[in-house]
Amino acid sequence: IAREITDEHGEFLFAGLPMAGNSIFLPVASRDGVFHPGERIRLDPGQRNPRIKLAVYDAVRGSSPLVADHHEILLRPEPGILNVTETIQVANPSSGCYVGETGEDKGSVTLRLRIPSSFEKVTFHKEFFGRRFSVIDGQLVTTGPWPPGARELQFDYVLPIEQQSQIWERPLDLPCSDVRVRLVQ
């Protein structure tokens, strides 16, 4: 609806926005080509001058600062399939927004999930992440930026079971000191 550039104090003002009670606005700041969304806000005549703070970070390229604070894997075998749920607490302990390595021909990948390539279906528990991951060369990858802090990434996938006994393997994607694998029958 509108664009504005901050003043020397990092402040900005939008004037003349519609005050319809059913309009929700999402303020977004951009720095180094990365969009940093704020909290959604509904404007109405009783709230004419709301103050909003947007956090922005410098973009950081190069080797990944991302770590997994914990990684939990839940395996649930059923006839002919193995249901897997993974929960990863992904943390960026740096002070910048990690945007990936430079020079990759398929974009700057920030996280690659190396789940078994025979997966049939992947469902993310939070829609935000589901929209950010794509399947490239049989792996789930995202080019989405990772600002400082921790975010929980949880997803399910289904693997076909082709034999009576089968080996399930899963390399870790990030350095992690707390990995748990549970089998539920």
Helices and strands as residue ranges (DSSP letters): E 24-25, E 28-31, E 34-37, E 41-42, E 59-61, E 67-78, E 81-92, E 97-100, E 111-113, E 121-124, H 127-132, E 133-136, E 139-142, E 149-160, E 179-183
